[in-house]
Amino acid sequence: MAAPRVFVGLDVGGTTMKAAAVGDDGKPLSKHVVLETLPERGQDAGLETMCETIRQAVATAKLTMNDVTAIGVATPGLMDIPGGLILEPPNLKPWRNVPVRDHIAGVFKLPVAFQNDANAATYGEYWVGAGRGMTSVAMFTLGTGVGGGIIVDDRIIEGHSSHGGEMGHLRIDLPDKGRLCGCGRRGCLEAYASATSIVARAREAMASAREPSLLREKLRDDDGPALTAREVFDVAMAGDALAVQVIDDTAYFLALGITATIAVVDPQMVIVGGGVSAAGESFIVKVREYVSRFGLSYPVSRVTIRVAELGSDAGFIGAAGCARQLVDRS
């Protein structure tokens, strides 16, 4: 009987890297390991931190590298997926043209799958999370920005230049008058539905509204922590009219992006992940209502919209799943 296969998934972020050994069933074999990324130390140090995170993840699972079948690595920013390179990641400056896949493959002498972090998180949810059992899913991750991914028939839609599934840059408003996105363009979904946008729109609403709002209580102490999207959701749940409107608008904007994606991809399921998804089912109900209003009736009636299940583990689990897929297709 063959020994169970083990895959390591590594999720690289601007602040930390997470990794775990994952079994063939998509379940982590131990608690994941977290190390600081410290991108300011340079990309050579970053590559060594990636390798050390992988080593520690294997050791934490009480395994050796000889037990590992393949490694999956997920990274953010502009990338060349076929070439295995991070190009110019905005949150990993001053890194540039970093040969992630070949470096890690050279160190460990193992097959290495390289993928965008949002695509990997989507694959994790598709494999063993909210989308398990589906054949096609689209995912929107709502955090500091809006990421996402699309999977059809077990394949991540990477696109010609490695940037397929950039859900945050779906245009939902006029490009000359819409809100300014972090990409420098106007009208992108990210400028309306991200956690950053929720806070910005809440502040704008408070500045222009005269009625009392519990949100103002959150901002009274100038020395206190900054307002968060979670607090806006919590205040909305408490019935505050201003916060309710901000959250309703967020559902409206997100539904525009989802509707456009359904029209192009026609997935079985749309998954909403990231920090904003912590608002739970009440927010998703609003999103569903708007999607039903905006979309083509037949495909919209057949798509399921669900909250993600894996939380922040989706990235490293999905990266491990990409490694498994790489081996199975080789």
PLY file of the C-alpha trace (Angstrom):
ply
format ascii 1.0
element vertex 330
property float x
property float y
property float z
element edge 329
property int vertex1
property int vertex2
end_header
0.00 0.00 0.00
1.42 3.39 -1.02
2.21 5.90 1.71
-0.26 8.80 1.99
0.81 11.78 -0.08
1.82 15.01 1.63
1.81 18.47 0.06
3.11 21.70 1.55
1.17 24.89 0.93
2.88 28.28 1.43
0.91 31.53 1.37
3.17 34.61 1.13
1.78 37.96 2.28
3.23 41.41 2.73
3.37 41.00 6.53
3.59 37.27 7.17
4.04 33.92 5.43
1.94 30.91 6.41
2.60 27.28 5.58
1.34 23.84 6.53
1.68 20.25 5.46
-1.62 19.12 3.94
-2.88 15.62 3.18
-4.47 14.29 0.01
-7.88 15.07 1.53
-7.09 18.78 1.91
-6.79 18.65 5.70
-3.76 20.28 7.38
-1.66 17.69 9.19
-0.77 20.12 11.98
-1.14 23.75 12.99
0.23 26.09 10.34
3.52 27.97 10.78
3.73 31.76 10.53
6.92 33.76 9.94
7.34 37.47 9.29
7.91 38.37 5.65
10.01 41.52 6.27
10.16 42.44 2.57
12.41 45.42 3.28
15.29 42.99 3.89
15.28 42.19 0.17
14.18 39.35 -2.04
17.09 37.00 -1.31
16.20 37.09 2.37
12.55 36.69 1.39
13.29 33.55 -0.60
15.18 32.07 2.33
12.24 32.91 4.65
9.93 31.06 2.27
12.18 28.00 2.45
12.44 28.22 6.23
8.64 28.51 6.57
8.30 25.34 4.48
10.90 23.51 6.59
9.18 24.50 9.83
5.76 23.48 8.50
7.09 20.01 7.67
8.82 19.69 11.04
5.67 20.83 12.87
3.79 17.96 11.22
6.55 15.62 12.51
7.62 14.80 8.97
10.76 15.23 6.87
11.14 16.68 3.40
11.45 13.09 2.15
7.77 12.66 3.05
6.69 15.59 0.85
5.33 14.92 -2.65
5.21 18.52 -3.92
5.08 22.15 -2.76
2.59 24.87 -3.67
3.46 28.55 -3.30
0.95 31.41 -3.48
2.13 35.03 -3.71
0.50 38.43 -4.22
0.93 41.14 -6.82
1.89 41.20 -10.47
3.30 37.86 -11.55
4.31 35.63 -14.43
2.74 32.30 -13.48
4.24 30.18 -16.31
7.65 31.70 -15.57
7.30 31.24 -11.80
8.15 34.91 -11.13
6.84 37.63 -8.86
7.25 40.75 -11.01
6.63 43.96 -9.04
4.51 43.23 -5.95
3.32 46.53 -4.42
3.23 45.12 -0.88
6.61 43.35 -1.18
8.79 46.30 -2.20
11.64 46.40 -3.19
11.26 42.87 -4.63
11.34 42.63 -8.41
11.38 39.68 -10.85
11.78 37.14 -8.04
12.26 33.53 -9.32
10.12 31.96 -6.60
9.24 28.65 -8.23
12.70 27.77 -9.54
14.43 28.80 -6.33
12.22 26.66 -4.10
12.33 23.74 -6.54
16.12 23.99 -6.57
16.42 24.03 -2.79
14.07 21.11 -2.10
14.40 19.14 -5.37
10.63 18.76 -5.51
7.89 19.81 -7.96
6.64 23.32 -7.14
3.31 24.83 -8.20
3.25 28.64 -8.33
0.01 30.60 -8.13
-1.56 33.97 -7.39
-2.67 34.18 -3.74
-6.34 34.96 -4.53
-6.44 32.13 -7.09
-4.98 29.77 -4.51
-7.56 30.81 -1.91
-10.28 30.23 -4.50
-8.87 26.78 -5.21
-8.84 25.98 -1.49
-12.52 26.84 -1.17
-13.30 24.93 -4.36
-11.35 21.86 -3.22
-12.39 21.44 0.42
-14.32 24.58 1.42
-17.62 26.17 0.46
-17.27 25.07 -3.17
-16.43 21.39 -2.63
-18.28 19.18 -5.08
-18.77 22.00 -7.59
-17.33 22.01 -11.12
-17.19 25.81 -11.52
-16.86 28.57 -8.95
-16.07 32.28 -8.84
-14.80 33.85 -5.64
-14.61 37.43 -4.41
-12.27 38.11 -1.48
-13.12 41.36 0.27
-10.32 42.78 2.37
-7.98 45.74 2.06
-8.68 45.33 -1.67
-10.93 42.99 -3.63
-9.32 39.86 -5.01
-10.81 36.75 -6.49
-10.52 33.81 -8.77
-12.42 31.68 -11.25
-12.25 27.89 -11.58
-13.90 25.94 -14.41
-13.61 22.15 -14.66
-10.82 22.00 -12.07
-8.75 24.65 -13.87
-7.90 28.08 -12.53
-8.53 30.71 -15.18
-5.08 32.33 -15.16
-5.45 34.29 -18.39
-2.94 35.07 -21.12
-0.80 37.34 -18.91
-1.39 35.59 -15.53
-4.05 38.07 -14.42
-7.33 36.32 -15.05
-9.91 36.59 -12.28
-8.95 40.11 -11.14
-12.41 40.65 -9.67
-11.50 43.86 -7.91
-10.95 45.61 -11.22
-14.31 44.87 -12.76
-15.61 48.29 -13.78
-18.92 49.01 -12.04
-18.96 52.80 -12.37
-17.97 55.47 -14.89
-14.20 55.41 -15.52
-13.99 59.21 -15.51
-16.25 59.93 -12.52
-16.19 56.86 -10.30
-14.33 56.40 -7.03
-10.56 56.19 -7.29
-9.14 52.67 -6.98
-5.70 51.77 -5.65
-4.74 50.77 -9.18
-5.00 54.43 -10.24
-8.20 53.96 -12.29
-11.73 54.97 -11.37
-14.89 52.94 -11.06
-13.35 49.58 -10.07
-15.29 47.26 -7.78
-12.40 47.42 -5.28
-13.06 51.14 -4.78
-16.62 50.33 -3.64
-16.73 46.92 -1.95
-13.39 46.48 -0.14
-13.08 46.85 3.62
-11.07 50.02 2.96
-13.92 51.43 0.91
-16.53 50.57 3.52
-14.64 52.64 6.09
-14.10 55.52 3.64
-17.76 55.61 2.62
-18.86 55.44 6.26
-16.70 58.46 7.08
-18.09 60.34 4.07
-21.64 59.52 5.13
-21.01 60.77 8.66
-19.52 64.00 7.32
-22.61 64.77 5.25
-25.38 63.43 7.54
-26.99 65.40 10.34
-28.80 62.60 12.12
-27.11 60.91 15.10
-25.18 57.72 14.44
-23.49 55.13 16.63
-20.57 55.29 14.22
-19.70 58.73 15.58
-19.22 57.16 18.99
-16.51 54.98 17.46
-14.68 58.07 16.22
-15.04 60.32 19.25
-11.67 59.47 20.72
-9.09 60.73 18.22
-6.39 58.73 20.01
-8.32 55.47 19.71
-8.01 52.83 17.00
-9.17 53.66 13.51
-12.66 52.70 12.42
-12.82 49.23 10.87
-15.21 47.63 8.39
-16.12 45.08 11.07
-17.29 47.89 13.34
-19.42 49.32 10.53
-21.05 45.89 10.13
-21.55 45.54 13.90
-23.18 48.97 14.17
-25.40 48.14 11.20
-26.48 44.93 12.95
-27.44 47.10 15.93
-29.81 49.02 13.64
-27.89 52.25 13.06
-29.48 53.80 9.95
-26.28 55.31 8.55
-24.30 52.08 8.91
-27.19 50.05 7.48
-27.12 52.24 4.36
-23.35 51.84 3.95
-23.62 48.05 4.19
-26.63 47.95 1.87
-24.64 49.99 -0.67
-21.76 47.53 -0.33
-24.09 44.63 -1.11
-25.38 46.58 -4.11
-21.89 47.24 -5.48
-20.72 43.68 -4.89
-23.84 42.37 -6.65
-22.92 44.40 -9.73
-19.57 42.63 -9.87
-21.11 39.22 -9.22
-23.77 39.76 -11.88
-21.14 40.66 -14.48
-19.16 37.55 -13.58
-22.22 35.30 -13.81
-22.94 36.69 -17.27
-19.43 35.81 -18.47
-18.61 32.61 -16.57
-22.01 31.12 -15.57
-20.55 29.38 -12.48
-22.38 26.94 -10.24
-21.37 28.93 -7.18
-20.12 32.35 -6.19
-18.16 32.44 -2.92
-17.63 35.59 -0.88
-14.54 35.52 1.32
-12.15 37.87 3.08
-12.68 39.96 6.20
-15.97 41.47 5.06
-17.48 38.00 4.73
-17.36 37.77 8.54
-20.60 39.78 8.45
-22.20 36.46 7.63
-25.48 35.38 6.15
-27.41 38.63 6.63
-25.02 40.41 4.27
-25.15 37.57 1.74
-28.97 37.74 1.77
-28.74 41.36 0.65
-26.23 40.44 -2.04
-28.51 37.67 -3.32
-31.46 40.04 -3.50
-29.54 42.52 -5.65
-28.07 39.79 -7.86
-31.60 38.52 -8.51
-32.66 42.02 -9.52
-29.70 42.75 -11.79
-28.85 39.45 -13.45
-30.20 37.37 -16.30
-32.98 35.41 -14.64
-32.09 31.86 -15.73
-28.39 31.70 -14.80
-28.96 33.78 -11.68
-31.70 31.41 -10.54
-29.27 28.49 -10.78
-26.20 29.96 -9.09
-25.53 29.53 -5.36
-23.96 32.41 -3.43
-22.23 31.38 -0.22
-19.82 32.66 2.41
-16.32 31.16 2.34
-15.55 28.47 4.93
-11.78 28.25 5.26
-11.01 31.79 6.43
-7.35 32.74 6.29
-6.37 29.07 5.85
-7.73 29.07 2.28
-4.46 30.38 0.82
-2.07 27.71 2.07
-4.64 24.92 1.66
-5.28 26.06 -1.90
-1.55 26.28 -2.61
-1.19 22.69 -1.42
-4.11 21.76 -3.66
-2.33 23.34 -6.63
0.72 21.21 -5.84
-1.48 18.12 -5.76
-3.03 19.10 -9.07
0.44 19.61 -10.58
1.50 16.08 -9.62
-1.75 14.49 -10.76
-1.44 16.10 -14.19
2.22 15.34 -14.74
0 1
1 2
2 3
3 4
4 5
5 6
6 7
7 8
8 9
9 10
10 11
11 12
12 13
13 14
14 15
15 16
16 17
17 18
18 19
19 20
20 21
21 22
22 23
23 24
24 25
25 26
26 27
27 28
28 29
29 30
30 31
31 32
32 33
33 34
34 35
35 36
36 37
37 38
38 39
39 40
40 41
41 42
42 43
43 44
44 45
45 46
46 47
47 48
48 49
49 50
50 51
51 52
52 53
53 54
54 55
55 56
56 57
57 58
58 59
59 60
60 61
61 62
62 63
63 64
64 65
65 66
66 67
67 68
68 69
69 70
70 71
71 72
72 73
73 74
74 75
75 76
76 77
77 78
78 79
79 80
80 81
81 82
82 83
83 84
84 85
85 86
86 87
87 88
88 89
89 90
90 91
91 92
92 93
93 94
94 95
95 96
96 97
97 98
98 99
99 100
100 101
101 102
102 103
103 104
104 105
105 106
106 107
107 108
108 109
109 110
110 111
111 112
112 113
113 114
114 115
115 116
116 117
117 118
118 119
119 120
120 121
121 122
122 123
123 124
124 125
125 126
126 127
127 128
128 129
129 130
130 131
131 132
132 133
133 134
134 135
135 136
136 137
137 138
138 139
139 140
140 141
141 142
142 143
143 144
144 145
145 146
146 147
147 148
148 149
149 150
150 151
151 152
152 153
153 154
154 155
155 156
156 157
157 158
158 159
159 160
160 161
161 162
162 163
163 164
164 165
165 166
166 167
167 168
168 169
169 170
170 171
171 172
172 173
173 174
174 175
175 176
176 177
177 178
178 179
179 180
180 181
181 182
182 183
183 184
184 185
185 186
186 187
187 188
188 189
189 190
190 191
191 192
192 193
193 194
194 195
195 196
196 197
197 198
198 199
199 200
200 201
201 202
202 203
203 204
204 205
205 206
206 207
207 208
208 209
209 210
210 211
211 212
212 213
213 214
214 215
215 216
216 217
217 218
218 219
219 220
220 221
221 222
222 223
223 224
224 225
225 226
226 227
227 228
228 229
229 230
230 231
231 232
232 233
233 234
234 235
235 236
236 237
237 238
238 239
239 240
240 241
241 242
242 243
243 244
244 245
245 246
246 247
247 248
248 249
249 250
250 251
251 252
252 253
253 254
254 255
255 256
256 257
257 258
258 259
259 260
260 261
261 262
262 263
263 264
264 265
265 266
266 267
267 268
268 269
269 270
270 271
271 272
272 273
273 274
274 275
275 276
276 277
277 278
278 279
279 280
280 281
281 282
282 283
283 284
284 285
285 286
286 287
287 288
288 289
289 290
290 291
291 292
292 293
293 294
294 295
295 296
296 297
297 298
298 299
299 300
300 301
301 302
302 303
303 304
304 305
305 306
306 307
307 308
308 309
309 310
310 311
311 312
312 313
313 314
314 315
315 316
316 317
317 318
318 319
319 320
320 321
321 322
322 323
323 324
324 325
325 326
326 327
327 328
328 329
